[in-house]
Amino acid sequence: MPFRYSSFRFSGLLLMWALSAVVPTLARSQSPADEHARLELVSEQDALVPGKQNRIGIRFDLQDGWHTYWVNPGDSGEPPRIDWQLPTGFQINAIQWPHPQRLSTPPLADYGYEHQVLLMTSVRLPEHLRAEESARIVADVHYLVCRDVCIPGRKHLELLLPVKPRAASSVSRPLFEAARQRVPRTTPQNWKISATSTEKEFVVNLRTNELANTVQFFPLHAEQIDNAAPQEMKVVRGGFRLHLKKSEHFLKPVSLLEGVIVLPSGNAYSVRIPVSQPSKNNHVQSND
């Protein structure tokens, strides 16, 4: 995914890159971003069990007013990138991204996280690990924290865990339970969802039994919708209709809108919405 910056952040970011080039050791141990974000590599369990999976994650504690980014950062920034170093035979899965919040800085809008977020994944252990040994998991995290300017950060994190026949919950277990509540779920089978592409917008129709007076859609892919534009919603019989203004950089038709829908309950769902191309009269039929 391309690295995008708003113009008013760009000069500050260039300065921080220049400083990190002059003092390379600072990026390894402590960087200017450390003043605004504290990172920690944590485990859901207190030990590793041979042949089993264990959840681990990168915990971000962000200073008030500062944020970092979702997998699609919106109009500026980039998501955290994690380079893992694992013992032989360990297998790691993709990050499970919690649903983001919309961070509005007119005329722009970003998608990301404030205060605290856990980027969670799971690691599968090989059968041949022996009890009473220990294993070290290493993560090199590259990230941005932003307020009026964006500051790049890099953190080297290590986690040393014992290998045991059984494991118990660690002190970080509540963090993982909270993160699971924010990870988007599979779309319910009773949902009926589709979208129509018009000249200037996507119109999403969703039939669901879950009542909603406000809905947010977060696109998985950049430059499809106007991130800062209001998402107009209309309640219709059995569901709602959502109007998403197209991005000025939208270049070619899409057959599928992918992203996350968040309802007022806080429930979030991953969606893959089939898109019908505009009819000749460019009119969206009403089913109210």
Backbone torsions as a table, in degrees:
resi	resn	phi	psi	omega
1	MET	NA	133.5	-175.8
2	PRO	-66.7	152.3	178.8
3	PHE	-89.6	116.5	-175.1
4	ARG	-119.4	138.0	177.4
5	TYR	-129.3	146.3	168.0
6	SER	-75.3	154.1	-173.1
7	SER	-63.3	-35.5	-176.5
8	PHE	-74.4	-13.8	176.9
9	ARG	-94.7	-17.8	-166.4
10	PHE	-65.2	-43.0	-176.2
11	SER	-65.2	-40.7	178.2
12	GLY	-63.8	-37.5	-179.4
13	LEU	-68.7	-39.0	176.5
14	LEU	-60.4	-39.9	178.8
15	LEU	-62.0	-43.6	-179.7
16	MET	-65.8	-38.1	175.5
17	TRP	-62.0	-41.2	-179.9
18	ALA	-62.7	-42.2	179.1
19	LEU	-63.7	-40.1	-179.6
20	SER	-68.3	-27.7	177.3
21	ALA	-72.8	-35.2	-179.2
22	VAL	-72.9	-36.4	-178.3
23	VAL	-122.1	77.1	-173.4
24	PRO	-63.5	-30.7	-178.5
25	THR	-67.4	-24.3	-179.9
26	LEU	-63.4	-37.2	-178.7
27	ALA	-66.8	-26.3	-179.0
28	ARG	-79.5	-41.5	-174.1
29	SER	-102.0	-52.9	-178.5
30	GLN	-147.1	134.8	-179.1
31	SER	-126.8	165.9	177.1
32	PRO	-56.0	-28.3	179.8
33	ALA	-65.4	-23.4	-179.0
34	ASP	-63.1	-20.3	178.2
35	GLU	-70.6	-19.9	-172.2
36	HIS	-120.1	-8.6	-179.7
37	ALA	-146.9	134.3	174.8
38	ARG	-114.3	128.2	-176.6
39	LEU	-115.1	146.3	178.7
40	GLU	-148.8	138.9	173.7
41	LEU	-92.7	119.8	-173.2
42	VAL	-127.6	161.0	-179.7
43	SER	-124.7	145.6	178.1
44	GLU	-75.2	-26.5	-179.7
45	GLN	-116.3	160.4	-175.8
46	ASP	-88.1	0.2	-178.6
47	ALA	-156.4	167.1	176.1
48	LEU	-104.4	135.6	-179.3
49	VAL	-113.0	123.1	-178.4
50	PRO	-53.3	134.0	177.4
51	GLY	79.1	-1.8	-177.7
52	LYS	-109.1	171.6	175.8
53	GLN	-101.5	147.1	174.9
54	ASN	-133.6	139.1	177.6
55	ARG	-88.6	133.5	174.3
56	ILE	-129.6	168.5	179.8
57	GLY	-167.4	162.3	174.8
58	ILE	-99.4	117.4	178.5
59	ARG	-93.0	126.2	175.1
60	PHE	-107.9	123.5	168.6
61	ASP	-111.5	113.6	-170.5
62	LEU	-106.4	137.6	176.7
63	GLN	-62.9	145.8	180.0
64	ASP	-53.2	133.2	179.2
65	GLY	91.7	-9.4	-179.8
66	TRP	-108.1	153.7	-180.0
67	HIS	-144.4	161.3	169.1
68	THR	-124.9	-173.5	-161.1
69	TYR	-119.4	153.9	172.5
70	TRP	-79.9	176.3	-179.1
71	VAL	-60.2	-36.8	166.7
72	ASN	-105.8	108.4	-172.1
73	PRO	-75.5	-10.5	-177.8
74	GLY	94.1	-132.5	-173.4
75	ASP	-83.7	-12.7	-179.9
76	SER	-155.4	165.9	175.6
77	GLY	87.2	-170.0	175.7
78	GLU	-154.8	153.7	-179.7
79	PRO	-73.9	157.3	173.6
80	PRO	-58.0	145.0	176.0
81	ARG	-121.1	133.5	-175.6
82	ILE	-120.2	122.9	174.0
83	ASP	-102.3	114.2	-175.9
84	TRP	-92.9	143.7	169.9
85	GLN	-124.9	113.2	-171.9
86	LEU	-120.0	152.8	173.6
87	PRO	-62.0	158.0	-179.4
88	THR	-56.4	131.9	177.6
89	GLY	91.8	-12.4	177.6
90	PHE	-76.3	141.6	177.8
91	GLN	-124.9	130.4	-177.2
92	ILE	-115.1	144.4	-179.6
93	ASN	-97.6	175.7	-179.3
94	ALA	-71.1	157.4	175.9
95	ILE	-64.6	138.6	171.3
96	GLN	-97.1	104.0	-173.2
97	TRP	-80.4	121.7	171.2
98	PRO	-62.7	152.0	178.2
99	HIS	-63.1	142.9	-174.8
100	PRO	-87.6	-178.1	167.0
101	GLN	-117.9	157.5	179.2
102	ARG	-86.2	122.9	-176.7
103	LEU	-109.6	102.7	-172.5
104	SER	-93.2	123.1	172.3
105	THR	-132.7	77.4	-172.1
106	PRO	-45.7	137.4	7.8
107	PRO	-90.2	21.6	-176.0
108	LEU	-113.6	167.5	172.8
109	ALA	-147.4	132.6	178.0
110	ASP	-111.7	165.0	175.0
111	TYR	-119.8	121.0	-177.0
112	GLY	-171.7	-151.9	-171.3
113	TYR	-137.2	140.7	172.2
114	GLU	-117.8	163.6	173.2
115	HIS	66.7	-78.3	-177.7
116	GLN	-149.7	141.0	173.9
117	VAL	-150.5	147.8	175.7
118	LEU	-117.0	118.1	174.4
119	LEU	-91.1	106.1	-166.1
120	MET	-104.1	146.3	173.0
121	THR	-149.2	-179.8	177.3
122	SER	-129.4	147.7	179.6
123	VAL	-123.4	132.5	178.1
124	ARG	-100.5	135.2	-175.8
125	LEU	-99.9	147.6	176.8
126	PRO	-72.7	158.5	-178.7
127	GLU	-69.9	-25.9	-169.5
128	HIS	-80.5	-1.7	177.7
129	LEU	-61.6	140.6	-179.2
130	ARG	-103.5	140.1	176.8
131	ALA	-61.0	153.2	-178.9
132	GLU	76.9	-2.5	169.9
133	GLU	-85.9	-178.2	173.6
134	SER	-139.9	158.8	-178.7
135	ALA	-133.7	142.7	-178.2
136	ARG	-110.6	126.8	175.6
137	ILE	-109.9	131.2	-175.8
138	VAL	-121.6	137.8	176.5
139	ALA	-132.9	125.0	170.2
140	ASP	-101.2	113.8	-172.5
141	VAL	-106.7	125.5	174.3
142	HIS	-109.8	128.1	-172.5
143	TYR	-153.0	168.2	173.6
144	LEU	-120.7	141.3	165.3
145	VAL	-120.0	138.7	-173.3
146	CYS	-134.6	148.2	167.6
147	ARG	-140.2	-103.9	171.2
148	ASP	-80.6	-24.4	174.5
149	VAL	-129.0	164.2	175.4
150	CYS	-106.7	135.4	179.7
151	ILE	-121.4	121.5	177.2
152	PRO	-76.3	140.4	178.2
153	GLY	-128.6	156.5	175.1
154	ARG	-141.2	131.3	-177.4
155	LYS	-134.6	131.9	176.1
156	HIS	-98.7	116.9	-175.4
157	LEU	-120.5	143.0	178.4
158	GLU	-133.8	146.2	178.0
159	LEU	-136.5	120.2	179.5
160	LEU	-109.2	119.7	-177.2
161	LEU	-125.4	143.8	175.7
162	PRO	-75.7	156.4	174.4
163	VAL	-101.1	125.2	-176.9
164	LYS	-138.4	160.1	176.0
165	PRO	-65.8	-28.2	179.0
166	ARG	-138.3	156.8	179.6
167	ALA	-130.0	153.4	175.6
168	ALA	-115.8	168.3	178.0
169	SER	-65.9	140.7	176.5
170	SER	-89.0	175.6	177.5
171	VAL	-66.9	-16.4	-179.6
172	SER	-88.6	0.6	-177.1
173	ARG	-52.8	-43.9	179.6
174	PRO	-58.6	-32.8	177.0
175	LEU	-61.5	-42.3	-178.9
176	PHE	-70.1	-38.2	177.9
177	GLU	-62.8	-42.4	178.5
178	ALA	-66.6	-39.4	-179.7
179	ALA	-65.1	-38.6	179.6
180	ARG	-61.3	-32.5	179.3
181	GLN	-67.6	-23.4	-177.5
182	ARG	-99.0	-9.1	177.4
183	VAL	-75.0	128.2	-178.2
184	PRO	-57.9	140.4	-179.9
185	ARG	-93.1	170.3	173.7
186	THR	-69.6	141.6	179.3
187	THR	-59.3	129.9	178.7
188	PRO	-58.6	146.8	-176.3
189	GLN	-64.8	-27.0	-177.9
190	ASN	-83.9	-2.0	176.0
191	TRP	-74.0	142.0	170.2
192	LYS	-123.3	114.2	-172.6
193	ILE	-133.7	136.5	178.8
194	SER	-154.2	169.3	179.4
195	ALA	-143.6	151.1	174.8
196	THR	-120.0	136.4	176.7
197	SER	-95.1	124.1	172.7
198	THR	-110.3	-172.8	-176.4
199	GLU	-61.8	-39.0	-172.0
200	LYS	-119.0	-4.8	-175.7
201	GLU	-155.3	165.3	166.9
202	PHE	-102.6	134.9	176.8
203	VAL	-112.4	113.0	-176.8
204	VAL	-98.0	126.7	175.6
205	ASN	-110.7	125.5	-178.6
206	LEU	-130.6	124.4	173.5
207	ARG	-103.1	119.4	-177.7
208	THR	-150.8	153.3	177.4
209	ASN	-84.2	-9.3	-179.0
210	GLU	-84.8	120.0	-177.0
211	LEU	-69.4	144.6	-179.7
212	ALA	-152.2	135.4	172.1
213	ASN	-108.5	-14.8	171.9
214	THR	-141.6	142.9	-179.9
215	VAL	-139.6	143.2	174.8
216	GLN	-122.0	138.1	174.9
217	PHE	-114.3	128.9	176.7
218	PHE	-113.0	113.6	-177.3
219	PRO	-73.1	139.7	178.0
220	LEU	-75.2	-29.7	-175.6
221	HIS	-110.5	143.3	-177.6
222	ALA	-73.8	156.6	169.5
223	GLU	59.7	35.4	170.8
224	GLN	-105.8	-45.5	177.0
225	ILE	-117.3	162.1	175.0
226	ASP	-77.9	107.4	-172.4
227	ASN	-63.1	-33.1	-175.3
228	ALA	-87.5	-13.0	-176.7
229	ALA	-71.6	143.5	174.8
230	PRO	-59.7	143.1	176.8
231	GLN	-99.7	97.8	-176.1
232	GLU	-73.8	128.0	-179.6
233	MET	-120.0	139.8	175.7
234	LYS	-127.6	128.5	177.6
235	VAL	-77.3	129.6	177.5
236	VAL	-125.2	174.5	-176.9
237	ARG	-62.0	117.2	177.0
238	GLY	81.8	7.1	-179.2
239	GLY	174.4	-140.2	-179.1
240	PHE	-154.6	167.3	176.1
241	ARG	-124.9	130.7	-175.6
242	LEU	-119.1	128.9	-179.6
243	HIS	-103.5	121.2	-178.4
244	LEU	-117.3	113.2	179.6
245	LYS	-68.2	135.4	179.9
246	LYS	-71.9	150.0	175.7
247	SER	-67.4	147.9	173.7
248	GLU	-64.0	-19.8	-179.3
249	HIS	-96.3	6.2	179.3
250	PHE	-68.0	121.7	-170.4
251	LEU	-112.1	-33.8	-173.8
252	LYS	-138.1	152.5	-179.3
253	PRO	-60.9	149.0	175.1
254	VAL	-120.3	145.9	178.8
255	SER	-97.4	-7.4	-175.6
256	LEU	-148.9	128.8	170.6
257	LEU	-98.6	121.9	178.6
258	GLU	-113.0	141.5	179.7
259	GLY	171.5	-154.3	-177.8
260	VAL	-130.6	132.4	172.7
261	ILE	-106.3	128.5	179.6
262	VAL	-115.2	125.9	-179.8
263	LEU	-96.4	164.0	-178.0
264	PRO	-58.4	-26.4	178.0
265	SER	-65.6	-14.5	-174.1
266	GLY	94.9	-10.2	176.7
267	ASN	-67.9	134.1	-179.9
268	ALA	-122.0	142.2	-176.5
269	TYR	-133.1	134.2	172.0
270	SER	-75.6	131.6	-177.1
271	VAL	-128.5	146.0	171.4
272	ARG	-128.4	101.2	-167.4
273	ILE	-102.0	117.1	175.1
274	PRO	-62.7	135.9	-177.4
275	VAL	-112.8	123.1	173.3
276	SER	-88.7	138.3	179.4
277	GLN	-77.1	157.3	-174.1
278	PRO	-62.4	143.7	173.5
279	SER	-76.7	174.6	-175.9
280	LYS	-62.3	-36.0	-179.4
281	ASN	-90.3	1.0	173.3
282	ASN	57.9	34.9	-174.2
283	HIS	-115.3	134.0	177.6
284	VAL	-94.3	120.6	-179.3
285	GLN	-68.2	143.5	176.5
286	SER	-96.7	136.2	178.6
287	ASN	-116.9	22.9	-177.6
288	ASP	-59.5	NA	NA
